[in-house]
Amino acid sequence: RWMKFEETVEDGGERWSTPHVPALPLQSLFQLRTCLQEGTMLLDLDASSFKEIIDEVLSEEAELQPQRRERLAALLLRQPRHQPTKSLLRLLAELSLSPCRGRHGARGRTGLGWEQLLHPKGPAAAPRSFQLRNQFKKKVPPGAEAAHVAVGEVEFLEKPFTAFIRLRRGVALGSLAEVALPSRFLFILLGPRAKVKAYHEVGRAMATLLTDELFQRVARQAKHREDLIAGMEAFLDELTVLPPRKWDPSARIPPPSSLPSQHRRTAVCPPDRQSHGDGDMAAAGDRAGLARPRSREELERTGRLFGGLLRDIRRKAPWYGSDFSDALHPQCLSAVLYIYLATVTNAITFGGMLGDATANMQGVLESFLGTAFAGSVFCLFSGQPLTILSSTGPVLVFERLLFSFSQDYGLDYLEFRLWIGLWVAFFGVVLVATEASHLVRYFTRFTEEGFCALISLIFIYDSLKKMLSLADAFPINWQYRLDNVTSYSCVCNLSSPGEPKQPGWRVPEGSIRDPSSLPALSPQPPAALAGLSRTQCLGRGGHLLGTSCQYVPDVTLISFLLFGGTFLSCTILKRFRSSRYFPAGVRKLVSDFAIILAILASCAVDATLGLETPKLLVPHELKPTSPGRGWIIFPFGANPWWVCLVSVVPAVLVTILIFMDQQITAVILNRREYKLQKGAGFHLDLLCVSLLMVVTSATGLPWYVSATVISLAHMESLRKESATSAPGEHPEFLGIREQRLTGLAVFVLTGVSVFMAPVLKHIPMPVLYGVFLHMGVAALNSIQLTDRVRLLLMPAKHQPDLAYLQHVPLRRVHLFTVIQLLCLALLWVLKSTVAAILFPVMV
């Protein structure tokens, strides 16, 4: 059987082979051409049953004697027996029931249209039970038709009998097909025994020819025999012939990971028209239309104030209802849980750093509330709701510099920040009104990849930095020696440092101590003070003495194991979709929920070991982190009046920062390769971010802009792939599940997290840092820069056959990559210094 690729019944007739690319002898194609030129050909035959077809075909053969015509009709009308496609459970049941099964009845199909074991009854019109139960039907895409190729040898024919039939419309021919599908094409080749192998190869050639999309189109539209021969000639023009003894003809060529485009062949021979029943070709045309570059009309200037914004609103409004209905899919649930945990971790990380940088004027609670509010509003009203808003590194650097400046000159930080935010919002509205977002069309791959690589490296660096800092909080006892185990001790001393030492009691968590190192015990120690724990000792004003008090055993080690295990689990489970094990539905489910499964597994390991690894801590009270501030910031009173005017200067820098960060991320998310159908909204997104600056500045919440890495992770978690694919064919990428509900749910859950502290406190931070590392590595692997960096380290003979290497000299590719790496290094150095405020200008 053929469906893009060939499957053959293995020896013994028990199973279908793995799908492989059919390899044909060139001679068989020439013989097939002769068959089409000299045999019977019926085009647009009106028939409703297989018997009518056979009668019409045989009536065209005037040379056949009546007796041979009757015998031929009886042979062709026999009931076929198909090679069954059995499920795994059925195979296991058969193995357990019949362990010593013989080989009788094992002669099945030889890979061609009909079985060799035939029954006297003719094929009926109604689908048989075996057709309806066939597991193979799941692989057949909707709208498909069956074509039948029958070859064989008979003793009563003196010369080959050939017929090619095309029905006017698809007709269900009963049990003739393996699955219940309408049929349009039939090819019959019967002849004397002398050339049975030649018949077999001609049949394979015909079946392979019918799987070619362009030949299908020709066969559907052909008016005469010459049209069909011309279609075959075009097929022969595209063949590649391998010389003998250069490869093994018995070797099965595995299907390629991606099929080449048909665009060049269709450009050479464009079809005049296309049949309405051509379901395969219509689907191919739709896919080709999706792959064609679309004009970026959302970035064209209208020449009117707010013209681009109004166009964005008109473009997105018709999709607003489907933005919620399209989210009703299990994949969206896994995306919500994945991005929620990433967003919460990011909010805690940046909230803690903001608290350190601003003396708790903004902290973890403000980060949670700001993320929940800004993200929810953005997802409801933005042009690209797949974008995830978050605090970013450059904004954090600006907040630190602004707080230091305010402290040095005696200004109120929050009021100064409010005026900057108001000016940034004003400048943002001006940029939207003047359609400044059209400048985005001048962003090149160079800029996009540099920016994306920088943000991805920041994620990787921060996750590793956080893990290395665990060695400070939970130090490793590098001086531990097994021979000195008797000298390690930790006791509680309740006396003041100036007083003589009181009797000490060992802390239960401490190691075995050396009896010789114990102080002299009082004859009758108070029973209430015996066996004090570390917490009890410190609570009573005592202090710990001994050589093992500062060491928490195994915490750093298990934290790194959880960190690395989570990262590897996320990566492996995410790739499980392309695994060879388990059915496609199971693979897809595991891949969709890969991150959640990895987190749950790591949390289970941590809970089983019971070690005090650092856990996720969320605030549980709705009050500002700093007791000296309220929830509303007033614009006047704390600073001189001229501060509102001076704020224009830093506001210009922040506007450039917000514009570049937002729009570069938007360009990356709206790449053509994601096949987004609902369009972008560059102007609308910038307006939402600008107006949110007013609210977050007036409430003292952090400023938010698109987070590149988390947004890319959000997109990747919503990838759609074809549910039905040919055996051996990789699922086709169909686009992204575009909707607003996943982002909205993520940010609502982030706000509710303040009340979920009892549950979230069981998630170890190393696990979430492992997720961060996975997100950074996945985003880094999604850009071409990573592939070109690998080329720098790869000898020419091992380099992949990339398209740009075929047209650009290798030294130019390396030069481009080196310049890009130098600019990336410059951005990294700039980000790490006080001049980080100039980061957007450098981009």
SULVENLIN-V39616 format. One record per residue. N is the residue number from 1. SS is DSSP state (helix for helix, strand for strand, loop for the rest). OMEGA is omega as a letter, one per 30 degrees, with the letter a starting at -180 (* if undefined). Layout:
n: <N,N>
ss: <SS,SS>
omega: <OMEGA,OMEGA>
This chain:
n: <1,2,3,4,5,6,7,8,9,10,11,12,13,14,15,16,17,18,19,20,21,22,23,24,25,26,27,28,29,30,31,32,33,34,35,36,37,38,39,40,41,42,43,44,45,46,47,48,49,50,51,52,53,54,55,56,57,58,59,60,61,62,63,64,65,66,67,68,69,70,71,72,73,74,75,76,77,78,79,80,81,82,83,84,85,86,87,88,89,90,91,92,93,94,95,96,97,98,99,100,101,102,103,104,105,106,107,108,109,110,111,112,113,114,115,116,117,118,119,120,121,122,123,124,125,126,127,128,129,130,131,132,133,134,135,136,137,138,139,140,141,142,143,144,145,146,147,148,149,150,151,152,153,154,155,156,157,158,159,160,161,162,163,164,165,166,167,168,169,170,171,172,173,174,175,176,177,178,179,180,181,182,183,184,185,186,187,188,189,190,191,192,193,194,195,196,197,198,199,200,201,202,203,204,205,206,207,208,209,210,211,212,213,214,215,216,217,218,219,220,221,222,223,224,225,226,227,228,229,230,231,232,233,234,235,236,237,238,239,240,241,242,243,244,245,246,247,248,249,250,251,252,253,254,255,256,257,258,259,260,261,262,263,264,265,266,267,268,269,270,271,272,273,274,275,276,277,278,279,280,281,282,283,284,285,286,287,288,289,290,291,292,293,294,295,296,297,298,299,300,301,302,303,304,305,306,307,308,309,310,311,312,313,314,315,316,317,318,319,320,321,322,323,324,325,326,327,328,329,330,331,332,333,334,335,336,337,338,339,340,341,342,343,344,345,346,347,348,349,350,351,352,353,354,355,356,357,358,359,360,361,362,363,364,365,366,367,368,369,370,371,372,373,374,375,376,377,378,379,380,381,382,383,384,385,386,387,388,389,390,391,392,393,394,395,396,397,398,399,400,401,402,403,404,405,406,407,408,409,410,411,412,413,414,415,416,417,418,419,420,421,422,423,424,425,426,427,428,429,430,431,432,433,434,435,436,437,438,439,440,441,442,443,444,445,446,447,448,449,450,451,452,453,454,455,456,457,458,459,460,461,462,463,464,465,466,467,468,469,470,471,472,473,474,475,476,477,478,479,480,481,482,483,484,485,486,487,488,489,490,491,492,493,494,495,496,497,498,499,500,501,502,503,504,505,506,507,508,509,510,511,512,513,514,515,516,517,518,519,520,521,522,523,524,525,526,527,528,529,530,531,532,533,534,535,536,537,538,539,540,541,542,543,544,545,546,547,548,549,550,551,552,553,554,555,556,557,558,559,560,561,562,563,564,565,566,567,568,569,570,571,572,573,574,575,576,577,578,579,580,581,582,583,584,585,586,587,588,589,590,591,592,593,594,595,596,597,598,599,600,601,602,603,604,605,606,607,608,609,610,611,612,613,614,615,616,617,618,619,620,621,622,623,624,625,626,627,628,629,630,631,632,633,634,635,636,637,638,639,640,641,642,643,644,645,646,647,648,649,650,651,652,653,654,655,656,657,658,659,660,661,662,663,664,665,666,667,668,669,670,671,672,673,674,675,676,677,678,679,680,681,682,683,684,685,686,687,688,689,690,691,692,693,694,695,696,697,698,699,700,701,702,703,704,705,706,707,708,709,710,711,712,713,714,715,716,717,718,719,720,721,722,723,724,725,726,727,728,729,730,731,732,733,734,735,736,737,738,739,740,741,742,743,744,745,746,747,748,749,750,751,752,753,754,755,756,757,758,759,760,761,762,763,764,765,766,767,768,769,770,771,772,773,774,775,776,777,778,779,780,781,782,783,784,785,786,787,788,789,790,791,792,793,794,795,796,797,798,799,800,801,802,803,804,805,806,807,808,809,810,811,812,813,814,815,816,817,818,819,820,821,822,823,824,825,826,827,828,829,830,831,832,833,834,835,836,837,838,839,840,841,842,843>
ss: <loop,strand,loop,loop,loop,strand,loop,loop,strand,loop,loop,loop,loop,loop,loop,strand,loop,loop,loop,strand,strand,loop,loop,loop,loop,helix,helix,helix,helix,helix,helix,helix,helix,helix,helix,helix,helix,helix,loop,strand,strand,strand,strand,strand,strand,loop,loop,loop,loop,helix,helix,helix,helix,helix,helix,helix,helix,helix,helix,loop,loop,loop,loop,loop,loop,helix,helix,helix,helix,helix,helix,helix,helix,helix,helix,helix,loop,loop,strand,strand,loop,loop,loop,loop,loop,loop,loop,helix,helix,helix,helix,helix,helix,helix,helix,helix,helix,loop,loop,loop,loop,loop,loop,loop,loop,loop,loop,loop,loop,loop,loop,loop,loop,loop,loop,loop,loop,strand,strand,loop,loop,loop,loop,loop,loop,loop,loop,loop,helix,helix,helix,helix,loop,loop,helix,helix,helix,helix,helix,loop,loop,loop,loop,loop,loop,strand,strand,strand,strand,strand,strand,strand,strand,loop,loop,loop,loop,loop,loop,loop,strand,strand,strand,strand,strand,strand,strand,strand,strand,strand,strand,strand,loop,helix,helix,helix,loop,loop,loop,loop,loop,strand,strand,strand,strand,strand,strand,strand,strand,strand,strand,loop,helix,helix,helix,helix,helix,helix,helix,helix,helix,helix,helix,helix,helix,helix,helix,helix,helix,helix,loop,loop,helix,helix,helix,helix,helix,helix,helix,helix,helix,loop,loop,loop,helix,helix,helix,helix,helix,helix,helix,helix,helix,helix,helix,helix,helix,loop,loop,loop,loop,loop,loop,loop,loop,loop,loop,loop,loop,loop,loop,loop,strand,loop,loop,loop,loop,loop,loop,loop,loop,loop,helix,helix,helix,helix,helix,helix,loop,loop,loop,loop,loop,loop,loop,loop,loop,loop,helix,helix,helix,helix,helix,helix,helix,helix,helix,helix,helix,helix,helix,loop,loop,loop,loop,loop,helix,helix,helix,loop,loop,loop,loop,loop,loop,loop,helix,helix,helix,helix,helix,helix,helix,helix,helix,helix,helix,loop,loop,loop,loop,helix,helix,helix,helix,loop,loop,loop,loop,helix,helix,helix,helix,helix,helix,helix,helix,helix,helix,helix,helix,helix,helix,helix,helix,helix,helix,helix,helix,helix,helix,helix,helix,helix,helix,helix,helix,loop,loop,loop,loop,loop,loop,helix,helix,helix,helix,helix,helix,helix,helix,helix,helix,helix,helix,helix,helix,helix,helix,helix,helix,loop,loop,loop,loop,loop,loop,loop,strand,strand,loop,loop,helix,helix,helix,helix,helix,helix,helix,helix,helix,helix,helix,helix,helix,helix,helix,helix,loop,loop,loop,loop,helix,helix,helix,helix,helix,helix,helix,helix,helix,helix,helix,helix,helix,helix,helix,helix,helix,helix,helix,helix,helix,loop,loop,helix,helix,helix,helix,helix,helix,helix,loop,loop,helix,helix,helix,helix,helix,helix,helix,helix,helix,helix,helix,helix,helix,helix,helix,helix,helix,helix,helix,helix,helix,helix,helix,helix,loop,helix,helix,helix,helix,loop,loop,loop,loop,loop,loop,loop,loop,helix,helix,helix,helix,helix,helix,loop,loop,loop,strand,strand,strand,loop,loop,loop,loop,loop,loop,loop,loop,loop,loop,loop,strand,strand,loop,loop,loop,loop,loop,loop,loop,loop,helix,helix,helix,loop,loop,loop,loop,loop,loop,loop,loop,loop,helix,helix,helix,loop,loop,loop,loop,helix,helix,helix,helix,helix,helix,loop,loop,loop,strand,strand,strand,loop,loop,loop,loop,loop,loop,loop,loop,loop,helix,helix,helix,helix,helix,helix,helix,helix,helix,helix,helix,helix,helix,helix,helix,helix,helix,helix,helix,helix,helix,helix,helix,helix,loop,loop,loop,loop,loop,helix,helix,helix,helix,helix,helix,helix,helix,helix,loop,helix,helix,helix,helix,helix,helix,helix,helix,helix,helix,helix,helix,helix,helix,helix,helix,loop,loop,loop,loop,loop,strand,loop,loop,loop,loop,loop,loop,loop,loop,loop,loop,loop,loop,loop,loop,loop,loop,loop,loop,loop,loop,loop,loop,loop,loop,loop,loop,loop,helix,helix,helix,helix,helix,helix,helix,helix,helix,helix,helix,helix,helix,helix,helix,helix,helix,helix,helix,helix,helix,helix,helix,helix,helix,helix,helix,loop,loop,helix,helix,helix,loop,loop,loop,loop,loop,loop,loop,helix,helix,helix,helix,helix,helix,helix,helix,helix,helix,helix,helix,helix,helix,helix,helix,helix,loop,loop,loop,loop,loop,loop,strand,strand,loop,helix,helix,helix,helix,helix,helix,helix,helix,helix,loop,loop,strand,strand,strand,loop,loop,loop,loop,loop,loop,loop,loop,loop,loop,loop,strand,strand,strand,strand,loop,loop,loop,loop,helix,helix,helix,helix,helix,helix,helix,helix,helix,helix,helix,helix,helix,helix,helix,loop,helix,helix,helix,helix,loop,loop,loop,strand,helix,helix,helix,helix,helix,helix,helix,helix,helix,helix,helix,helix,helix,helix,helix,helix,helix,loop,loop,helix,helix,helix,helix,helix,helix,helix,helix,helix,loop,loop,loop,helix,helix,helix,loop,loop,loop,loop,loop,helix,helix,helix,loop,loop,loop,helix,helix,helix,helix,helix,helix,helix,helix,helix,helix,helix,helix,helix,helix,helix,helix,helix,helix,helix,helix,helix,helix,loop,loop,helix,helix,helix,helix,helix,helix,helix,helix,helix,loop>
omega: <a,l,a,l,a,l,a,l,a,l,a,l,a,a,l,l,l,l,a,l,a,l,a,l,a,a,a,l,l,l,l,l,l,l,a,a,a,a,l,l,l,a,a,l,l,l,a,l,a,l,l,a,a,l,a,a,a,l,l,a,a,a,a,l,a,a,l,l,l,l,l,l,l,l,a,a,l,a,l,l,a,l,a,l,a,l,a,a,l,l,l,l,l,l,a,a,a,a,a,a,l,a,a,l,a,a,l,a,l,l,a,a,a,l,l,l,a,l,a,a,l,l,a,a,a,l,l,a,a,l,a,a,a,l,a,a,l,a,a,a,l,l,a,l,l,l,a,l,a,l,l,a,l,a,a,l,l,l,a,l,a,l,l,a,l,l,a,l,l,a,l,a,l,a,a,a,l,l,a,l,l,a,l,a,l,l,a,l,l,a,l,a,a,a,a,a,l,l,a,a,l,l,l,l,l,a,l,l,a,l,l,a,a,l,l,a,l,a,l,a,a,l,a,l,a,l,a,l,l,l,l,l,l,l,l,l,a,a,l,a,l,a,l,l,l,l,a,a,l,l,l,a,a,l,l,l,l,a,l,a,l,a,a,a,l,l,l,a,a,a,l,a,a,a,l,a,a,a,a,a,l,l,l,l,l,a,l,l,l,a,a,l,l,l,a,a,l,l,l,a,l,a,l,l,a,l,l,l,a,l,l,a,l,a,a,a,a,a,a,l,a,l,l,a,a,a,a,a,a,a,a,l,l,l,l,a,a,a,l,a,l,a,l,l,l,l,l,a,a,l,l,l,l,l,l,a,a,l,l,l,l,a,a,a,l,l,l,a,l,l,a,a,a,a,l,l,a,a,a,a,a,l,l,a,l,l,l,l,l,l,a,a,l,l,l,l,l,l,l,l,a,l,l,l,l,l,a,a,l,l,l,a,a,l,l,l,l,a,l,l,l,l,l,l,l,l,l,l,l,l,l,a,a,l,a,a,l,l,a,a,l,l,a,l,a,a,a,a,l,a,a,l,a,a,l,l,l,l,a,a,a,l,l,l,l,a,l,l,l,a,l,a,l,a,l,a,a,a,a,l,a,a,a,a,a,a,a,a,l,a,l,l,a,a,l,a,a,a,l,a,l,l,a,l,a,l,a,a,a,l,l,a,l,a,a,a,a,l,a,a,l,a,a,l,l,a,a,a,a,l,l,l,a,a,l,a,a,l,l,l,l,l,a,l,l,a,a,a,a,a,l,a,l,a,a,a,a,l,l,l,l,a,a,l,l,l,a,l,l,a,a,a,l,l,a,l,a,l,l,a,l,l,a,a,l,l,a,a,l,a,a,a,a,a,a,l,l,a,a,l,a,l,l,l,a,a,l,a,l,l,a,l,l,a,l,a,l,l,a,l,a,l,a,a,l,a,a,a,l,a,l,l,a,a,a,l,a,a,l,a,a,l,a,l,a,a,a,a,l,l,l,l,l,l,l,a,a,a,a,a,a,a,l,l,l,l,a,a,a,l,a,a,l,l,l,a,a,l,a,l,a,a,a,l,a,l,l,l,a,a,l,l,l,a,a,l,a,l,l,l,l,l,a,l,a,l,a,a,a,l,l,l,l,l,a,a,a,a,l,l,a,a,l,l,a,l,a,a,l,l,a,l,a,a,a,l,a,a,a,a,a,l,l,l,l,a,l,l,l,l,a,a,l,a,a,a,a,l,a,a,l,a,l,l,l,l,a,l,l,l,l,l,l,a,l,a,l,l,l,a,a,a,a,a,a,l,a,l,l,a,l,a,a,l,a,a,l,a,l,a,a,a,a,l,l,a,a,l,a,a,l,l,l,l,l,a,a,l,l,l,l,l,l,l,l,l,a,l,a,l,a,a,l,a,a,l,l,a,a,l,l,l,*>
